[in-house]
Amino acid sequence: MKKKQAAGDDRRKTQRYQIKAPLTISVGDREVAGFTRDLSNRGVFFYVSAGDAPVAGEELEFVVELPPEVTLSNSCLIRCQGRVARTELNMRDEAGVAAEILEYRILNEVRSQQRTTAA
């Protein structure tokens, strides 16, 4: 996990960490898979398919799986409520989405060993 360097004119009040972690967003009745680029306790930047990207101002819910390197323990799931700040399209048919985190809570620990032995 790398700490993202802040620019001199960066208005962020909290540190962001470069974390590539899976997430699932829910917007209305849609669920879309994606992955994070960076994350803090107040915001997230993630990538989804361009056709599935939420628009600025839209409220959303997402669940992100934080790896042990971040939690310093087991992986865990975090459920967040947020609002989209902006969406950026790129050349690979992906959209980058910046969202403000309005609230969050820890759902549970993910124990991958239990998942594989239960199958």
N, C-alpha and C positions, 0 to 999 in steps of 0.2 A: 504494500500500500504506500503510495507516494503522496506527500502533501503537495497540493497545487500551489504554485507561486502566485501571489497576488500582485497585480499591477498597481502602480502608484495611484491610479484613478479608480481602482476597484471599490465599489460601494458595499461589498459584502461585509457583514458584521461577524460572521463565523467562518472558520476554516473549512475548506472543501478538501475531500480526499478522493484521489483517483481510484475508483473501485469499479471493476467490471463484474457485476453481479446480475443474475437473472431476476426479472420482475414481470408481474402480470398487472396490467392496468384494466380498470373497469370504468367505462364511460357510458352512462345510461345502461342499456342492456347488453353492451358489447364487452367481451374480454379479449385482450390482445397481449401477446407475449413480446417482450423486449429485453433490453439489458442496459444497465447504467454505465455512464462514463465517469461521473463524479457525484459525490453525495456529501451533504452536511446535515446537521439537525434542523436546518431551516429550508433546504432546497435540494433539488436533484436535477441532473441532466441525464436523459436517457434516449435510446434509439428504438424506434419501431418502424414497421413498414410504412412508407409514405401514404398509402391508401387508408391506413388505420390511425393516422396521427390526429390527436385532439387539437382543437384550435385555441388561440389565446383567449383567456377569460373563462374557459370551460372548467368546471369543477370535475375532479376525478378521484378515484380511489385506486390505490395500488398496493401490491404486496411485493416486498423485496426480500430475497434470501441473502442475509449477510454471512460471509464466510468466517471461519474461525480466526483468520488473521486480523479481522476487524473486531470481533467480539472478545478475543483472547480466551475463548472457551469453545463451545460447540457452535455450529451454524445455527442461526435462528431466523425466524420469519418476523418481519415488521409490517404492520398494516398502517398505511398513511392516507390521510385525506389531504387533498391539495388543490391548487388552482394553477392552470397553465399560464405562464408568463409570455412565452413565445415558442414558435415552431420554425425550424430551419430545414428546408429541403436540401438534400445533397445529390450527387451524381449517381449514387448506387441505389436509387429507389428507396432510400431510407429517409426518415425524418428525425431530426434531433429535437427534443422537447425539453425546455427548461420549465420547471414547475416549482412553485412555492409549497412547502409543507406546512399545512395549517395545524395538523395534529397527528400524532402517531402513537401506536402501542405495540408492545412485543406480544406476539401470538404464542409462540412456543419455540422450543429448541428442535432442530432437525437432526435426527440421528440416522445418518445414512447407513450405518451398519444394521440397524433394525429394519430399515426398508429392504435391504438386500436379503436378509435372512428370513424375512416373512414371506418372500415370494416363492 
